[in-house]
Amino acid sequence: MKKLLALVLFLTLGVPYGMRLNNRAAMKYYSLPNGHCTAYVTGSHEVVTAGHCYLGEGSPKTIGLNGRPYRVLSFKSDSHDHVKLLVDGPRFWWRILPFVRPIQPQAVYTYGNPPKTYTAYREGYFVGKAQNWVVEREEDVYVTLPTVNLFQLFCGPGDSGSVIFSYWGYPIGIVSYSAGVISAGEPVGQFK
């Protein structure tokens, strides 16, 4: 009976806490010439971030991750404001699990890099999906997004690219836009 109780306690308390430590270690502070974003390690030389943080061919060939320069070898976009970068340099050891679909109502958390705060931890909930959401990309330039996932999760500048995790530690979205405590992430598509 004690072994069964220990197993139940480990599965309910230990697994989520261990996944949080792993996911925190996989987060990187992504330096940009005019600010910063957040990136997460998905492979030994791969990171994923918000698409508007890396503009493709026009972006610098060298990026900063946790203050260390990495050369971008290639990038893939899923056309939903997410980009996966293949970088050279030392191997990354910590990485996140594959993405899964969110379930409503689901407790979520994220680690991000808002202004003047490194690795801020926040908790919230998956609210649902919104159709035809209009966002302002630049001043007076608006884009309509066909479908976005909504999270009750406080995020701000610098949190773009932060991965949103389920309570159990599975990635379910990437922060793209924020309006107060409602954050939006387009559904993670297949990288082309």
Buried (B, 14 or more C-beta within 10 A) or exposed (E): EEEEEEEEEEEEEEEBEEBBEBBEBBBBBBBBEEEBBBBBBBBEBBBBBBBBBBEEEEBEEEBBBEEEEBEBEEBBBBEBBBBBBBBEEEEBEBBBBEBEEBEEEBEBBBBBBBEEEEEBEBEBBBBEBBEEBEBEEEEEEEEEBEEBBBBBBBBBEBBBBBBBBBBEBBBBBBBBBBEEEBBBBBBBEEBE
